Structure formats: C-alpha cells, structure tokens
Amino acid sequence: MNRRWPIDARLRHWHPIVPVDRVTTKPLAIKCCGVPITLFENGGGIVALYDRCAHRRMPLSHGSVGPEGITCPYHGCRFSADGTGYCPTTRSNRFKVPVFETRTLHGVVWVRSRDAADAVSHDLAADSGIHPELAADDHAFACVVAKDIAAPLQLVVDNMTELEHTGAVHKQLAFGIDDYDTVETRCRNDDDQVTIFYEGRQRPFPLYLSLLSGLRRGDVYVQTASVSFTPPCASYRLWWTAGKNGDTRPFGLRFVNYYTEVDAGRTSLFSFVYWKTEGTLMGAIRGLSLPIFRAIVSAELERDKAIIEKMPQDEAALQWFQLNRFDRPLVATRRLMERHYAPAGWMVTGSPSSMEAPPRFAGGLQLTCEDATCP
C-alpha cells in the first residue's frame, strides 16, 4: 500500500489560503491543515500541487515553472498541472503527485482536495461548499482583510466567537469596558452550528466615524453570529438601533470569517466584509470612505491577532479556565469543532512507516495512490 501522500480529511472542504495577487509564475509554498502545497500560475490558471517531488521529496516550491508545468530543482523531474510527471534522467520512470482544486473569490485563492472529498464517507458531509453568505444581499461586498496569526486554530476561534474581550482589546465597534451592565447575551447550538446573540450600549464613536455612519451616542449595538466547522467559519451581522427598541439605523455590517489552520501553531484569518451604507454619508462618498473603513477593520483585527498571540498555548484546556456568562459560545464551539472538524482518526491517507502521523490522525481513513504509474 502506497502511503506517500498524507492528506488531512479536513481538506475535503474549501479553504481560503492566500490573496490571489501573491500567486505568480514563481512557485509559492503554503500549508493548509498541515499539508504542504505549492501554488503557481500556468497558462492563465492557478495550479496547486502537493509540495513534494515524488522522486526524493524535494519541495517543488523550490523549483521553476515553464510551459510543461513545474520542474524540481534537484533532479529535473517535471510535473504538469494534472500532477503527472517524469524524470528526464530516467524517462521510463513516471510519477504522480496529488492535485488540489482551486478557485478564486473576492480576490482570494481557495483550495480543496477532491480525493479527500471523494474518500470521506457521506455522513461526514463530504463537501459543504463555500458559505452561502459570501454573496451580496442588502449588504454590498466592501473588502477582505487577512491576518496570519501565530496561534492554534482553537485559540483563534475562542477569541473570535466571544465579545467579552471587546471592552479591553478593541477601540471602535461594540461595547466599552463600562457598558457590560447593559449587555444581553444568548447562545444556543444544535448539531451543525452555534448561534450567538449580543445586545448592549455602543461605546462612543469618534466624531468622524459618527458623521460617516450616522450612528449616535446612546445607540444600541446588536450582533448575531453563527459558527460552523465545515470548515471553520463564522457569519456575523451587526446593526444599531436608536436606543433600546428604537428604529434601526441605516448603517449595517456583515462579516464572514474563515479560519484556516496552516499548521498546529498557525492560523490564517480571512475576514470578508460587507456593508450597508445607503442613506449615510459613508454611502454618498463610498470611494473615499472605503479606505478609511478598511483601515478600521484591519486595525481591530490586528488587535485580535496581538492579544491571541499572547495566550499561553499549553494552558488552553477548559479545566484551566474560570468561566462566566460570556463564555457559553467558547464551550459550545469547542464541542462542535471536535465533533465536525478535528476528532481523532481524520487522516485520509497514512504516512510512510518511517514517519509518524500526528496523534489525532492515528488510525485514520486511507486514501492512497493506486495509479499504475506511481512508483
């Protein structure tokens, strides 16, 4: 049995991995769920191959791209966009490396493994597609903000699904540290997602932001969030009312956040941002206000990144924590993540006997290269 290509079963889902403008004819090395992938342009399309040469395991991302595909720098082995290859020193020796499907949306490259999607049993929901809210409705697409966070996926999701940290960490949206006596929060979950509700007094806005958005002192901030793990993503809807039970303000926001595990200690956050600006000064001067708004979102996410990276990674188990009413989403999302995304036994290929697979993948499903051209 060939066990050369360990591919994490989570790659049956589409994952955003890199802004499209970073992909050129020079191979780019990335990881997704710990799996090494090389990306490059070839004939106007984006190709994603397993980032190892089949001959001697040299990362193909160190190679060069030409009309035939990508050439390994070690022995000159050449691989085409469909993963088939040969070595010019021994032309009868044919190779094949795994290929990942690619697509682009909102200026971001997404990948998934069709082999993984085909190999995983139906009860694991082989392909959930891309989140349905990654489309315009009464909110128009504004921008995407990406952050590379030096922290495990779990700590990133913990932070991004609770609002208690907002008062101390953030500067603009949601509640200030003195507003929590006004905050109502509810959390419920089923087998597929966690749904969270927050409502409370909005912290004071800077004058310029108040003028642009039409929001006023004393307005109430309302947020709903739904979190799922096929793959890890969260959809947030934010709106404001003129006081408790008042009329809804014209300005509104929607975020769809994807959390892509690069490896065990690093996570890429992609925040797809939508806004509703009709009837506001922001909408009247959208071209001028968009760079300001994007800078605000980026600064707030940078604060998230900075605080998450300060968390001790070896003290992240629930037994270390003394929890309160704002931590129900943390407990619920952890359980859902374990159920859908990261239980033990989710490797769709094994690894060579000389290599130990990570413990959580022990005894996983096997997806192997059975092609007769494989060495």
N, C-alpha and C positions, 0 to 999 in steps of 0.2 A: 504494500500500500504506500502510495506516494504522499508524504506529509510535508512537502517543501513549502507550502504557501499557507501559513496560519492567517485566516481572515476572521475577524470578530463578527459574530452574527448580528451585532447592532448595525453593521454596515448594510443590512437589508433596507434600512431607511435612508432617505435623502438627508444629507448633512451639508450645511454651508461650510466652506473651508477657507476661502481666500477671495479678496477682491479681484475681479476679472482683469483689472489693469496690471496685476502682478504677473500674469501668465503671458510669456513671450515664447520665442523660439529657443530661448535658453532654458534648459530643464530646471524646474523648481521642485525642491524637496519639501514635502509636508508630511504630517501624520494625522490620521483620523482614527480615533478609538485604538491608538497604539499601533496601527498598521501603517508602514511606510509606503508612500505614494509619490510618484513623480508626475508632474503636470507640464505640458508643453503645447504650443500651437503647432499644428501640422495641417497644411492645406486649408487654412481658414477655420478649422475646428480645434477644439481643446481635447487633448488626449490625456488619459490618466491610466498609468500602468503601475503595477506593483514595483516598488523601487529597489529591486534586486535583480541582477543578471542571473539567469538560470545556470550559467556555467560555473561561476565561482563566487557568486553572491556580492559582487561589487555593486554599490548603489548606482543605478542607471542615471540618477540625477547629476553624477559627476561627468556624464558623457556629453555628446553633442547631437544636435538634431539636423537631419538632412532630408532629402526627398524620399528616402526609403523609410524614414522613421528616426529612431534614436540608436546611437552607436555607443556601446560600452567602451570606456577608455582603457580597460585592462587588456583584453584580447581581441577587441574589434568586433565583438558579437553585435549583430544588428537586429532590431526588433521593430516590426511595423505596428500601426495603430491597432491592429486586432490582436496583438500580443504574440504573434508567431515570429520566430527568429531563427537565425543560423549563425555559425561562427565561420568566417572566411578561411580560417586555418584548417578546418575540417568540415567542408560544406555538407557532407552527408549527416552531420550531427545537427538535428533540428530541435529547436526549443519552443517553449510556450510559457509566457508569464500571464498572471491574471490581469484582466482589463476591468476598469471601473467605468460605469456610465457617468456621463457629465451632463449638466445643463446649467444655464445661466438665468438668473432672475434678479432684478434690481441691482445689477452691477456686481453680483456675487456668483462665484462658481460653486455648484453643489455636486456632490458625488454620492454614489451608492454602488454596491456590488450586486449585480444581477445574480451571480452564483449564490450569494448568501440569501437573497430573496427567494430563489427557487428551492434552496436546500432546507430552509426553516419551515417547520410544519405549519399548517393552516391556523392552528389555534394560537400561534404567536403573531398573527396579523402581519403577514409577510411584507406588505408594502402599504403603508398608510398615506403615501404621497406627501405633498407639501401642504402646510397648514392652510385651510380654506380662507383664513383672514388675511393672507398675503395677497389681497386684491382690494381695489378701491371700492368704497361704498359711498356714504355721505362724507367720509374722510378721504382726502386725496393723499397719495404717497408723497412724502416730503423728502426723506433721506434714509440712508443706512449708516449706522455708526458701529464700528467693530473695535473690540478690545481683546488683547491677548493677556490672559490672567494667569499668573504663576500660582495656581491653586487647583486642587482636585475639583472635579465636576460637582461633587456633593456640596462643598462649601460655597461654590458659586450659586447653586440652586437655593441653598439655605438662605443666603442673603437676598436674592432677587425675588423671593416669594414672601417676604415679610416687610412691613413698613415701620416697625418699631425703631429701626436704625436711622430712619429719615431725619428725625429731630436733631441728632448729634452729627450725622455724616453729611447730609445734603444742605443746600443753601437756597433752593428756589421752590421746587414743587412740594406739595403735600404739607405735612404738619411740622410746626416748630416744636421745640422741646417743651414749651409751656402749653401746648394745645391738646395734650393727650387726655385730659379730663373730658374733652368734648368728643372723643373718638369712639365710634361704634364699630365693632368688627364681628364678622361671622365667617365660619369656614365649614364647608361640607364636602364630602367626597363620595365617589362611587368606585366601581372597578376600573374606570377609564380615566378619570380626571379629578383634580381638586379645584373647587370653586371658592374664591375668597371675595369678601365684600368689606370695604372700609368707607367710613364717612366721618368727617370732622372739620373743624375750622381750618381754613387755609392760612398758612403763615403769611405775613405781609410781603407783598411783591415790591421789588424796586420800581420806581416811578416809570421808567422807560418800558418795562415789561407790562405794567398795568395799562399804560396807554396803548401798547401794541395789541394786547389780548382782549382788552375791555373788562378784565377782572378787577374786582374792587376789594378793599379791606372789609372784612366781615363775611366774605363769600365762603361757602362750604365746599370742600373738596370731596368728591365721590369717586371711588375706584372699584371696579370689578376685575378680577383676574381669573383665568382658567389655566391650569397647569397640567400637562400631559407628558408622557415619556415614550412616544412612538414616532419620532425621537424626542429628547428633552426640549420642550419649548413652552412658552407661556404667552398668552394673549391678554393684554391689559387695555381696559377702556377707562378713560379719565374724563370727567366733566365737572362743572362747577355750577352751583345754584346761588341765587341772590339771598343768602341767609338760609336758615333751616326751613326746608319745604318751600323755598322760593322758586321763582322761574329759573329755568336752565339758561345759562349764558351761551351766546353763540359759539364761543371758542371751545374746542374739544380736542382730545388727543387719543391716539390708539398706537400701542406698541406691540409688535410681535417679536419676542426674543427667542432666539435659538441658542442653545448651549452645546457646543461641540467639544467633546472630550478629545484633546490632542493626544495626551497620554495620561498616565496615572497622576501626574503632578501639574498638568497644564490644561487650561480650558479656553476656547475661543468663544467669546460672546458676540453675536451678531444681532443688533437691535434695528429692526425695520420699523420706521417711524411714519405715522400717518397723522394728518392734522385736519381740522375743520375750522376754517377761517372766514367763511362768508359772514359779512356784517361786522367785521372788525377792521381796525387799521392795518393789522398784520396781513389780512387778505387783500387790502387795497394796494399795498406796496410789497407784495409777496416776494418779488425778486430781491428786494433789499432786506426783508426780514428773515428770509430763509437762512442766509449765512449766520445771522445772529442766533436764530433758534437752534440751528445745528450745533453751534459752539456751546450753547447752554446744555443741550443734551449730552454732548461729548464730555463737558466738564463734570456733569453729575455722574456719568458712568465712570469717569476717571476716579472720582471719589469712592465709588463702589469698589473698583479694582484695588485701590490703595488700601482700603480697610480689610478687604477679603485676604489680601496677601499678608496681612499682619496676623491672621488667625493661626494658632498652632495646629498643624495638620495631624499631630499624633494625639490630640485631645478633642477629636471631633465626634466621638460616640455620644449618644444621648445620655448615657449614665454620668457624663461629666457635667451636665447642664442642670441648672435650676430654672425651670420654665415658667412662663406666665401666660396670660390670655392671648398675647400676640404670637405665641409660638405654636398654636394649633396647626397652621399651614406647614411648619417645619416638620412636625411629626407625620402629618398626612402625606406630604410629598416624599418623604424618605421611604415610607411604606410602599407607595405607588411606584417609586423608582426601582425598588428592589423587586417588585412584582413584575414590572414590564421591561425593565431596561438592563439591569445588571445582576441578575441572580447567578449563582454558580452554574457552570455547565453550558455556557453560551458560545463556546468556540466552534465555528462551523468547519474549521479544519484543525487537525492536530498539528504538532510541530515535530521536527526530526527528533529521533530518540536521544540525540546528544544535546538537545535544547529543552529546557523545562518551560512549559506553558505557565502563565500566571495562575495562581491557585484558584481564582474564581472561575477559570475556564476548564478546570480539570474534569475529565470525563465528558467533554462536550460533543456536540454533533460533529460528524466528519464530512468534510467536503473536500475531495481530492482530485488531482489531475489524472484522469484515466485516458487522456488522449494518447494514441499510439506514438505520436511524435515526441511526447515528453520523454526525456532521458530516464 
